[in-house]
Amino acid sequence: MEKIVEIKGLCKKFGKTEVLHDVSFDIYEDEIVGFIGPNGAGKSTTMKCMCNLIFPSAGTIKICGYDIVKEREKALAKQSSLIETPGLFPNLTGKENIEYFASYKKIPQSKIEEIIQFMNLGDGLYRRTAKYSLGMKQRLALGIALLSDPKLLILDEPTNGLDPAGVFDLRNQLKTLAKEKHVSILVSSHQLGELEKISDRYICINKGKIVENPKQMKNDSCYHITMKKTEQVEKLMEQAASVYSYTYQENGYVILVKENHKIQDVLHLFQKEQIEYEDITKKVIDIETMYSELYEA
């Protein structure tokens, strides 16, 4: 799987205050990754460093293999972003906004028509954006961000101020982008329930540091195996290369499987050691519980 983002040892200081400390993470192709943390945790600063809006104090950021500082133009050509308020010209229509940004980026007419169809603004396309609702502005700004066919899309609080219909539309658009257009998406939001509906996995940050927690892994890595609690089983899982962590609850073990491993690897070990189990079910990771454990405890 292609690595779209590679961040290593990212640090950022404003004066003597260190806002980011040794931040490292990767994002792969076709992923929607939720970026989670309380206010002041370092989410926006990280995203602005990724967009080259502010310069890191230390560390490296690579977008599709290009260093954001040393190969700025090539790295920025692979990404688009929506951070804070969409930057639109209020006295221009939606169509005129699109055509302006398209001419600036030398986008062909066929691509413009494709983006117009994707945004589905209807008659709003010919109205001045000063008359737009926030949802329409977000939809237009997203379309403009996609004009250059980015491999990475960075979104900071994209659902702020949207009504339910706008949230539904944005959710479907992001899923389409990731799965059909092969755009990797990093999205920061305090709307945890909405993040849970679209994210493949989560990256958690607090006080400028990445918070390591097994529950930020993908939902398909968590399983509940109904079986008796024994020293033999626990010793086996302690040594198993495929097991990230395990706990005993609800008459069985809740097992988190490491990345690039499958639950079948664990079951094969059980079979080899002649360990019996009654049932196995996939266990959904509750993002609100995860957030509470990480930040409110």
C-alpha positions as CSV (number, residue, x, y, z in Angstrom):
1,M,0.0,0.0,0.0
2,E,1.4,3.4,-1.0
3,K,2.4,5.8,1.7
4,I,0.9,9.2,1.1
5,V,2.1,11.0,4.2
6,E,5.2,10.3,6.3
7,I,5.9,12.5,9.3
8,K,8.9,11.9,11.5
9,G,10.0,13.8,14.6
10,L,7.9,16.9,13.9
11,C,8.5,19.7,16.5
12,K,7.2,23.2,16.5
13,K,8.1,26.1,18.9
14,F,6.6,29.5,19.1
15,G,9.2,31.4,21.1
16,K,10.0,29.2,24.1
17,T,6.7,27.4,24.0
18,E,6.9,23.9,22.3
19,V,3.5,23.3,20.7
20,L,4.5,20.0,18.9
21,H,6.9,17.5,20.3
22,D,8.3,14.5,18.3
23,V,5.1,14.0,16.3
24,S,5.3,11.0,13.9
25,F,2.7,9.2,11.9
26,D,1.9,7.9,8.4
27,I,-1.2,8.0,6.1
28,Y,-1.7,5.5,3.3
29,E,-3.6,5.6,0.1
30,D,-7.4,5.5,0.1
31,E,-7.6,6.1,3.9
32,I,-9.8,8.4,5.8
33,V,-8.0,9.1,9.0
34,G,-9.7,10.9,11.9
35,F,-7.3,13.4,13.8
36,I,-8.5,13.6,17.4
37,G,-7.6,15.7,20.4
38,P,-9.0,18.5,22.7
39,N,-8.6,22.2,21.9
40,G,-4.9,23.2,22.0
41,A,-3.7,19.6,21.5
42,G,-1.7,20.5,18.3
43,K,-4.1,19.4,15.5
44,S,-4.3,22.7,13.6
45,T,-0.6,23.3,14.1
46,T,0.3,19.9,12.6
47,M,-2.1,20.5,9.7
48,K,-0.6,23.9,9.0
49,C,2.9,22.5,9.0
50,M,1.7,19.8,6.5
51,C,0.3,22.6,4.3
52,N,3.5,24.7,4.6
53,L,1.6,27.5,6.2
54,I,4.0,27.5,9.1
55,F,7.5,26.0,9.2
56,P,8.4,23.2,11.6
57,S,11.2,23.7,14.1
58,A,12.5,20.2,13.6
59,G,11.5,16.9,11.9
60,T,10.4,16.0,8.4
61,I,7.1,16.0,6.5
62,K,6.8,14.1,3.2
63,I,3.8,14.1,0.9
64,C,4.0,11.4,-1.7
65,G,7.7,11.2,-1.0
66,Y,8.4,15.0,-1.4
67,D,9.7,16.9,1.5
68,I,7.3,19.8,2.3
69,V,10.3,22.2,3.0
70,K,12.9,21.1,0.5
71,E,10.6,20.2,-2.3
72,R,7.7,22.6,-1.5
73,E,6.1,23.0,-4.9
74,K,6.1,19.2,-5.7
75,A,4.7,18.4,-2.2
76,L,2.0,21.0,-2.3
77,A,1.0,19.9,-5.8
78,K,0.0,16.5,-4.3
79,Q,-2.4,18.0,-1.7
80,S,-5.3,20.3,-1.0
81,S,-6.7,21.6,2.2
82,L,-9.7,23.3,3.8
83,I,-8.5,24.8,7.1
84,E,-10.8,27.2,9.0
85,T,-13.2,29.4,6.9
86,P,-13.4,28.6,3.1
87,G,-11.6,31.4,1.1
88,L,-14.1,32.4,-1.5
89,F,-14.8,35.7,-3.4
90,P,-18.2,36.7,-2.1
91,N,-19.1,39.0,-5.0
92,L,-18.5,36.2,-7.6
93,T,-20.9,33.4,-8.3
94,G,-20.0,29.8,-7.5
95,K,-19.2,29.1,-11.2
96,E,-17.0,32.3,-11.4
97,N,-15.1,31.2,-8.2
98,I,-14.4,27.8,-9.8
99,E,-13.3,29.3,-13.1
100,Y,-11.0,31.8,-11.3
101,F,-9.2,29.1,-9.4
102,A,-9.2,26.8,-12.4
103,S,-7.5,29.4,-14.5
104,Y,-5.0,30.1,-11.8
105,K,-4.1,26.3,-11.8
106,K,-4.5,25.9,-15.6
107,I,-7.2,23.3,-15.1
108,P,-8.9,21.9,-18.4
109,Q,-12.6,22.5,-19.0
110,S,-13.4,18.8,-18.8
111,K,-12.1,18.7,-15.2
112,I,-14.1,21.8,-14.3
113,E,-17.3,20.2,-15.6
114,E,-16.5,17.0,-13.6
115,I,-16.1,19.0,-10.4
116,I,-19.3,21.0,-11.0
117,Q,-21.2,17.8,-11.4
118,F,-19.6,16.4,-8.2
119,M,-20.5,19.5,-6.1
120,N,-24.2,19.3,-7.2
121,L,-24.9,23.0,-6.4
122,G,-27.8,23.2,-8.8
123,D,-29.0,26.8,-9.5
124,G,-26.7,28.0,-6.6
125,L,-23.8,27.7,-9.1
126,Y,-25.0,31.0,-10.6
127,R,-25.6,32.9,-7.4
128,R,-23.1,35.1,-5.6
129,T,-21.4,33.2,-2.8
130,A,-22.2,36.0,-0.4
131,K,-25.8,34.5,-0.5
132,Y,-24.6,30.9,0.1
133,S,-25.4,29.0,3.2
134,L,-22.3,27.6,5.1
135,G,-23.0,24.1,3.7
136,M,-23.0,25.5,0.1
137,K,-19.7,27.3,0.8
138,Q,-18.1,24.1,2.2
139,R,-19.3,22.2,-0.9
140,L,-17.9,24.8,-3.3
141,A,-14.6,25.0,-1.4
142,L,-14.3,21.3,-1.4
143,G,-14.8,21.3,-5.2
144,I,-12.2,23.9,-5.7
145,A,-9.8,21.9,-3.5
146,L,-10.3,18.9,-5.8
147,L,-9.6,20.8,-9.1
148,S,-5.9,19.8,-9.0
149,D,-6.6,16.0,-8.4
150,P,-4.8,15.9,-5.0
151,K,-3.6,12.6,-3.5
152,L,-4.1,14.1,0.0
153,L,-7.0,16.2,1.3
154,I,-6.6,17.9,4.7
155,L,-9.8,19.1,6.5
156,D,-10.0,21.0,9.7
157,E,-13.5,21.0,11.3
158,P,-15.3,20.6,7.9
159,T,-18.8,20.1,9.6
160,N,-18.7,23.4,11.6
161,G,-22.0,25.2,11.2
162,L,-23.5,22.6,8.8
163,D,-27.1,21.5,9.1
164,P,-27.9,17.8,9.1
165,A,-28.4,17.7,5.3
166,G,-25.0,19.4,4.8
167,V,-23.3,16.9,7.1
168,F,-24.9,14.0,5.3
169,D,-23.8,15.4,1.9
170,L,-20.2,16.0,3.1
171,R,-20.0,12.5,4.6
172,N,-21.0,10.8,1.3
173,Q,-18.6,13.1,-0.7
174,L,-15.7,12.1,1.5
175,K,-16.4,8.4,1.3
176,T,-16.7,8.7,-2.5
177,L,-13.4,10.6,-2.7
178,A,-11.5,8.0,-0.7
179,K,-13.0,4.8,-2.2
180,E,-13.6,5.9,-5.8
181,K,-11.3,8.8,-6.5
182,H,-8.4,7.3,-4.3
183,V,-7.9,10.5,-2.3
184,S,-6.4,10.0,1.2
185,I,-8.1,12.3,3.8
186,L,-6.9,13.6,7.1
187,V,-9.9,15.1,8.9
188,S,-10.0,16.9,12.3
189,S,-13.3,17.3,14.1
190,H,-14.8,17.5,17.5
191,Q,-17.9,15.8,16.1
192,L,-16.9,12.4,17.2
193,G,-20.0,10.6,16.1
194,E,-19.5,11.9,12.5
195,L,-15.8,10.9,12.5
196,E,-16.8,7.4,13.6
197,K,-19.0,7.1,10.5
198,I,-16.3,7.9,8.0
199,S,-12.9,7.1,9.5
200,D,-10.9,4.0,8.8
201,R,-8.7,4.7,11.8
202,Y,-7.7,7.5,14.2
203,I,-4.6,9.4,15.2
204,C,-4.8,10.9,18.7
205,I,-2.8,13.9,19.9
206,N,-2.6,15.6,23.2
207,K,-0.3,18.4,24.5
208,G,1.6,18.3,21.2
209,K,2.4,14.6,21.4
210,I,0.9,11.6,19.7
211,V,-1.1,9.5,22.2
212,E,-0.3,5.8,21.7
213,N,-3.5,3.8,22.4
214,P,-4.5,0.4,20.9
215,K,-8.1,1.6,20.4
216,Q,-7.0,4.1,17.8
217,M,-6.5,1.1,15.5
218,K,-9.0,0.1,12.9
219,N,-12.3,-1.4,14.0
220,D,-11.5,-4.6,12.1
221,S,-8.6,-5.3,14.4
222,C,-10.7,-5.9,17.5
223,Y,-12.4,-9.2,18.4
224,H,-14.2,-10.8,21.3
225,I,-13.5,-14.5,21.8
226,T,-15.7,-16.3,24.2
227,M,-13.6,-18.8,26.2
228,K,-12.3,-19.6,29.7
229,K,-9.6,-17.5,31.3
230,T,-6.5,-19.6,31.8
231,E,-2.8,-19.0,32.4
232,Q,-2.1,-21.0,29.2
233,V,-4.1,-18.7,27.0
234,E,-2.6,-15.5,28.6
235,K,1.0,-16.8,28.3
236,L,0.3,-17.6,24.6
237,M,-1.0,-14.2,23.8
238,E,1.8,-12.5,25.7
239,Q,4.2,-14.2,23.3
240,A,2.1,-14.0,20.1
241,A,3.5,-11.7,17.4
242,S,0.0,-11.0,16.1
243,V,-1.6,-9.7,19.4
244,Y,-1.3,-6.0,20.2
245,S,-3.2,-6.3,23.5
246,Y,-5.8,-8.3,25.3
247,T,-8.2,-8.0,28.2
248,Y,-10.6,-10.5,29.8
249,Q,-14.2,-9.3,30.0
250,E,-17.7,-10.6,29.3
251,N,-16.7,-14.2,29.6
252,G,-14.0,-14.0,27.1
253,Y,-10.9,-12.1,25.7
254,V,-11.1,-8.8,23.9
255,I,-8.1,-9.0,21.5
256,L,-6.6,-6.3,19.4
257,V,-4.7,-7.7,16.4
258,K,-1.5,-5.9,15.3
259,E,-1.4,-4.1,11.9
260,N,-0.7,-6.4,9.0
261,H,-1.9,-9.4,11.0
262,K,-5.3,-11.2,11.0
263,I,-7.4,-12.8,13.7
264,Q,-6.8,-16.1,11.9
265,D,-3.2,-15.9,13.1
266,V,-4.4,-16.0,16.7
267,L,-6.9,-18.9,16.0
268,H,-4.2,-20.9,14.4
269,L,-2.1,-20.6,17.6
270,F,-5.1,-21.8,19.6
271,Q,-5.5,-24.8,17.3
272,K,-1.8,-25.6,17.5
273,E,-1.9,-25.6,21.3
274,Q,-5.3,-27.4,21.3
275,I,-7.0,-24.5,23.1
276,E,-10.8,-24.5,22.8
277,Y,-13.0,-21.4,22.4
278,E,-16.8,-21.1,22.1
279,D,-17.4,-18.2,19.8
280,I,-15.8,-15.2,18.1
281,T,-17.3,-11.8,17.2
282,K,-15.9,-8.6,15.8
283,K,-16.1,-5.8,18.4
284,V,-16.7,-2.2,17.4
285,I,-14.5,0.4,19.0
286,D,-16.6,3.2,20.4
287,I,-14.9,6.5,19.7
288,E,-16.6,8.4,22.5
289,T,-15.4,5.8,25.0
290,M,-11.9,6.0,23.5
291,Y,-11.9,9.8,23.8
292,S,-13.1,9.7,27.4
293,E,-10.4,7.2,28.4
294,L,-7.6,9.2,26.6
295,Y,-8.5,12.8,27.5
296,E,-11.0,13.0,30.3
297,A,-9.5,10.4,32.7
